[in-house]
Each structure stands twice: as C-alpha cells, then as structure tokens.
Amino acid sequence: MPADESAPTDAERGLPDVAPISKRAARAGDELQVQLKTGERLEGEFVSESEHRVVIRIAGVELRVDRSTIERLVVLDPPAERYRRMRSQIADDDADRLVVLAEWLQRRRMFSESLTELETALRADPTNAEGLRLKRVVEQLAALAERKGTGERGEADKERQISEAKRFPTRPRVAEFPLLNAEQINLIKVYEVDLRDPPKMTIPRETIQKMMVRFGDDPLIPGSREAREAFFRKPPEEILDVMFRLRARDMYDQVRVVGQPRSMKLFRDDVHAGWLVSSCASTACHGGSDSGRLRLFNYRPTADESVYTNFLILDRFRSREGRPLIDYEEPERSLLLQMGLPRDDARTPHPRIPGWQPAFRNREARRYLQTLEWIRSMYRPRPEYPIEYDPPGTREPEDGAPARREPVER
C-alpha cells in the first residue's frame, strides 16, 4: 500500500498534489502523513497511537514514531478520492505521469485501476519501458490477489472499501450512457483543427490521391506531375486546408488527428476536468439518473470518450426557450456561464435546487475566465458535425429549439 520510508512524496514523483486532510481522528487502515520536525514526511497506514508514539505501517513494516519528533499528523483522504482528483489533472497522452499514477495505485493494491492507467499510458507511448515493466508486475499481483480472494483483506480495509463504494459511483454502463466512439471523436477533432496552431495529425497517401483525382480540375490541385509529387510532401495541415477549401467533407474522417486541437485541449483541462465534472456533472446534479433533460457523464474527466461526449451534449443542448448552453457569438451570455454564477450576479440564474452551489465566485474567477477563453477559442463559423448521437436524459419536446443549425463553411 504505502510507499517505503525513503520514497519521495506524491508531488515529488510528479503526481498532482491532492492530499487534503480529513478533519477527524485517524482510524485503523487510514493513510497517514507524518510530518516530522526535521522537515521529513512519512506516509503509511495508521496502526495505532499512544501518549508517547504513533505506529504506522510502511511497505509492510511497522514503524514506531516518537511523538516528540512529530510536527503534525495528517489523515489523508481515501485513496479512491485522491485517485479521482489526481487522474483529472493528468492528460491521456502524458504516459510518464500515468505510469507514476499506476505505480501509486499498485502500492495501494488498486490493481484494476492501475492496469487501466497503464493501458492508457502504453497507447500513448507503446515503448515506455517502465510502463511495460510495471504492467507485468501488476498483472502478476492482480492474479495472485484473485487467487487468494477477499480473505486477505482486513476488516478495516473491507469497511473502507464499502464506504468508498457508497461515496464514489462506479462507471455507468454504456447501455445507460452512450459514449462517442473513436471515429466520432476523431471527426470532431478534424472540424476543430486550428490550421494556425495544428495538432499532430496524419493523412493517408491514398486519401490525398483520391482528392486529387476527384478535384483534378480545381485550381487548388496542382496540375503537373512534379507539383503533385511535391503536394504529397506538404505538411498535413496544408493538405487539410485544401480539403477544407474543397469542401471534401466525406474525406474528413480519413484524417487522423493524433493530438488535441487547442480549443478542445482548453475544454478538457480548464472546463471539463477543471470544474464541469466535479460541479455540474456530479451525481447530485446533472450526473445522476434524476438529472432531467441535461445529463452528463461523470467518469474519467480527461478521457476522450468523456470529454467529447459531454462537449457534444453541451454544444447541442437547447433550453425550453431554444437558447443554447454555449453562445459562441456572445460568449458572456452563455447559459453555461450564467448558471454557474451566484444567482444574484447572473443574468439567467440557475434554478433554485436544494444543495446547489455556484461553480464560480464571480466574473473575475479564474475558472469563469478560462471557460470564457475556451468558448472564444472554438472554430467559427460553427460546424454542424455529421454525427448521430442520442443523449441520455428525458426526451421532451424543446419548444422553440431549432432542429438544425444553418450550413457552415466546413
């Protein structure tokens, strides 16, 4: 579970610093951070305490710490909660930090979660040596734990697992919450590419060849053999620019966007993982089965499936009066922003719901300004994605809501 005594802290390992304390006395099985007067920090599993010493278990070894050497004792939040917060701050393509997170999970015997993060890391970097090594280790440990069954767990560990299961919902089944697939996600990425600051992408030679044949008479397609061969060697963003100008929409899905368009990266990091999932998409709000017409997915806030599915839901949602959640022409008037402000400060306040809290303190709040920047960064004129998607939630007629938007350039 915990790191050994000489191991660096989570922050030193490169993990986000998400170790808020629980304001209660330590109980058996809790993770405890012991801050010594020398400045050293120890992290381990709380075992017991007395008037003169505190006992913690580190890497299976019990360590007795004299109270006279202790500056402060910190009861850490449950591993499942810390994991969710750390994961929300790590991008899917950051293989090195994902491997560190997987090792953190492995030490806490969260083998399934560890393997999930290792698989994501190895998709981003298939040759990551530490990821490949750790995956073999975790698979062996998981198999051993499965053979032993639940008998190896102590009573305190069982109680903590039950408590965490109640507090943190498991991933909704796809049948209950349909998610966009990889092809649909890639298509949105293509539409949102900023050609001035393009992400990494590839266009197959066969696709370029088909475009040349179909639009051979267009001035944008080079005529000579030498010019055509040079066209094949152009950067992908220049070829995509020609594809956009030719309106070759049926070819867009053949472009492979490996990275993230800048606007969607802003949405993922500053909006989706920054506040939307923890606030609007919480189980008590628009992330639960009783969320009404607007329901959002609240699992793995930096995963493409979550990010792009929720984005498409927000992008297409209309109020009963036909107003969009995101107003790309006048971003400050967006319902997404207005309903996140305190009711007294909003032009369109959030409905009165027991327990609701504003997502932003005011219009100067960092999250508010970041969300405003994201909306302004989106491609204009807005495209209409050729994606069929039926979002979850109550299907009711939307009085005044337009069925489709006007055709756009892309």
N, C-alpha and C positions, 0 to 999 in steps of 0.2 A: 504493500500500500504506500506508505510514505517514503520519501527519499531517505537515503542514508545520511548520517550526520554531516559528512563533508560535502554533500551535494549542494549545488547552487540553488537559490530560490527560484520560484517560477519566473519571476521577472528577469533574473539573470540568465535563465535558459532561453529567453526570447518569447515567453508567453505573455499575454496581456496581464497587467496587474489587476486582478479582480478578486481580492481576498478580503471583502468586508467582513466584519465580525458579527457573530450572533450575540445579542445582548442578554446572555443567560449564563449560568454556571455550566462548566463542562460536564458532559456525561460520558460514560464508557463508550468507546467507539468513535467519539468525535475526533476530528482532526484539529490539532492544537498547534499554534505557533508560539514558541517560547523566545521572547526577545531578552537576551542577556545584557547585563550592564556593560560588557565588553564591546557591545555592538553586534555580536554574532546572533544569528537567528537559527533556531532549530524547528523543524516541522515533523510531527509524528502523531501517532494515535494515542489519545489520552487513555491512561490506565487507571490511575488513582492519584490522590493528593492527601497530604497531611499538613500539620502545622509547620513542619520543617522542610518538606521536599515535595516535588511533583514528579510523578513517574510517567514517562511517555515511551511508546514502542516505536523504534525506528528500524526499518528493514528487518523486523522480526526480533530485534534485540531490545530489551527493556533498559531504559536509561533513567537513572535517578538524578534529578537536578536539584541542587540545594537552593531553597527559596532566597537565601541571602544574595545569590548571584543573579536573580531574575529581576529584570526591569519591568516586564509586562507579560501577561498571558493573554493570548488572543484565540478565541474559539472561531474557527473558520466556518464559513457557510458549507452546507453539504456539497460533496463532490459533484453531484448531478447539476446543481445550480451553478457552481463555478464553471463547470464544463460548458454549459449553455452560453454563459456570458463570454468565456474565452473564445468559443467557436464563432460567435457572432462577430468577432473582431479579426478573424483570420480569413483571408481570401482563399477560394478553392484552388487557385493556381500557385499559392505560396507553399510549395512542397516541404521546404525545410522546417517551417514553423508547424505544419501539420504533423510532421514526423515527431517533433518535440511534444506536441499535444498528445499524440498517440502513445508516446512513452509515458507521459503523465497519467494517462488513462490506464495503461498496463500496470503501473505501480499501484493503482487503486483497484485492480482486478476487474476493471470495466472492459472486458476483452472484446465484446461485441462492438462497443463504441470505438475502441482502439483500432480494430480491423477496418471499420468503416472509414476512419480518417486516413488510415494507411492506403486503402484502395483509392481514395481521392487524391492523396499525395502522389501515388505512383501513376495515376492517369496524367497528372501534370508533369511529372518527371519520372518516366519509366526506368531510368538508370540510377535513380537515387540509391546509393549503396546502403546508407543507414536505414532507409525505408524498407529495402528488400530484406536486410538482416533482421530488423525488428519484426517484420511480418511473419517470418519463420518462427521466431521466438513466441510471439503472441498466439499464433495458431497452435503451437505445442502446448502452451499454458492453458488455452481455452479447451483443448481436447482433454487435458488432464483434469481440469475442473469439472468438465461434463461427466467424466467417468466417476469422479468422486461424488457427484451430486451435491445437493444442498446441505448435506450433513456436515460439510467442512465449515459452515458459517456459524459464527457465534450468535447468541440471542440478540445482543446489541446490534450486530450487523443486519440481522433479519428485520428488526424493528425499524432500523434506519431505512432499509430498502423499501419497506411497506410505506413508511412516511413519505419518502421521496416520490413513490409511485402515485400517491394521492395528490401531492403538490404539483408535480410536473406531468402533464398529459403526454401519452405516447403519441407517436406519429399517426395521424389519421389515415385510414385505409384509402387507397386510391379510388376505390369504388365510391367512397363517401366524398372525396375531394379530388376531382380530376386535375392532373398537372399537365402542363405543356411538355411535349416530348422534345428530344434534342433537335429534330428538324425544325420544329416550330420556333424554338428558341433561337436557333441559328438564323432563321429568316428575319426575326425581329432585329437581331444584331445587324444584319445586312442593311435593313432600312434605316437604321440609326447611325451608320458609319459617318463620321465627320471626315471628309476627304482631306481636310487641312491638318488633322491630327489622327490618322488612321490607326486602328489596332492591327496586330499581326493577322494576316489572312492569306489564303491561297485560292487560286482559280485554276482548275484543271486545263491543260492544253486543249483537250477535246472541246471544252466549253468555248474557249476563245475561237477555235476553228469553226464551230457551228455558228457563232456570232458573225464571223467574217463572211461565211457563205450566205447566211440569211440576209445580211445587210450590206452585201458587197457593193451595191450601187450608192450607198450613203457616203458623203464626203468625209465622215468621221473614220471610215475604214480605209486604210492605205491601199493603193492600187497596185504598186509594183511588188514583185517577189521579194526584193531586198527589204522594202519598207514593211512588208508583212512579217518577215522574219524578225525584224527589229521590234515590231509591235509585241511579239510573243515575249520578248525580254523586258518589257516595261514593268515597273513596279505594279503590284496588284491593285493599288488604289487608283492608278491612272487608267488601268483597264476597266475597273469598276465604274469610274467616272464616265467612260464611253458607254458602258452598258446602261447606266442611268439615263444618259442623254438619248439613247436609242429606245428607251422605254421597253427594254427586253425583260419584262417582269417575270416571264416564265423561266428565265435563267438565273434569277436571283438566288434560288435555293441551291444552286450548284457552286456558289461562292462559299468557302469555308472560313468563317471568322473565328480565329483561334483565341484571340484576346477579347477584351471588352471595349465597346465604344465608350468614349469618355463620358457621355451623358448617362449611360447605364451603369458605369462604374460609380458615378456620383450617387445615383439612385441606390445602388446596392449598399455602399459603405455609409453614406451620410443619412439616407432616409430609411431604407428598408431595415438594415441592421442597426442604424443609429437610433431610431425611435418608433418606427411604424409597428414592428413585430411585438415589441415589449409594451406598447401603449394601445394602438388601435386594434392590433391582431391578438391581443391577449384573450384567454379563454372566457373572461368575464365580459368581453366587449365583442368585437367583430371576428374573433377567432373561435367562438363556440357555436354549438349547433342551434342555439336560440338567437343568433345574430341578425336574423331578419334578411332583408334583401341584399345587404352587403356582407359577404363573408370572405375572410382572408385566411390564407394558410399560415400557420404559426410554428412550423418546424424547420430547423436548419436555415436561419435567416440569410446566410451568404451563399447557399447552394443555388445554382442557376435555375433549377426547377421551381424553387420557392420564389426567387426574385422576379423572374419573368412572368410567372403565373399571376402573382399579386399585381405586378405592374399592368398586365393586360386587363385585369379586373378593374383596377382603378381608372385606367385610360378609357374604358368603355362604359363605366357606370354613369348613370344619369339619375338625378333626383326625381321625385314625382313631378316636379315642375319642369323637368327637362334640362336642368343645369348640370354641367359636367363637374366631377370632383376636381379635375385639373383643368384650369382655364389657361391655355397656352398663349392666348392673345393678351390677357391681363392677369398675369400670374398671381398678383396680390389678392385678387378676388376669388381665387380657387377655394372651393369648399374644403379641400383637404387642409389648407392652411387656416381658414377661418374657423373651422370646427375644432381645431387644435389649440386655439387661443382661449384664455379665460372668457367666460360668457359676456362679461361686461365690456370687454375690449373687442369683441368680434362683430363684424357687420352681419354675419349669419351665424349666430351662436349654436353650439351643439345642443341637441335636445336635452332636457333635464332627465337624467338617468341616475338612479342611486349608485353611489360609488365612483361616478365618472370624475376623472381628473384631467385638466388640460395638458397637452403634450408640450406646450411652450409657455414660458413665463409671460412673455410679451413679444412684440415685433422686433425687439433687439436681441432676442435669444439666439444663441449660436445655431441650434437645430432649425429654427424658423428660417434664418438667413441661408443656411445650407440647402434647405428644401426649395427656397426661392431660386437660388442659383441653379439647382438641378432642373427645375421647370424651364428656366430660361435657356438652359443648355441643349434642350431637346430639338431635334431636327424640325425645321419649318420650311414649307408648309407641311402640316402633319399628314403622315401617310395613313392609309387605311390598310392594315395588314390583312392579307388574304388567308386568314386563319379562322377556322370554325372552332369555337370554344363555347361550351355551355357552362357558365359558372355555377357553383353551388349556391344555396340560399333560396329564399322564397321567390318563385317566379310569379310576379304580379305585373299587370299592365302598367307601363310607365307613362302616365298622361303627359302629353306634350313633348316626350322624348323623341328625337329624330331616330328613324330606323337606321339610317346610314348617313355618313358624312359625305360631303362633296368630293369628287375625284381630286387627286392631288398629283403633283409633278412626278413623284417617284412611283 
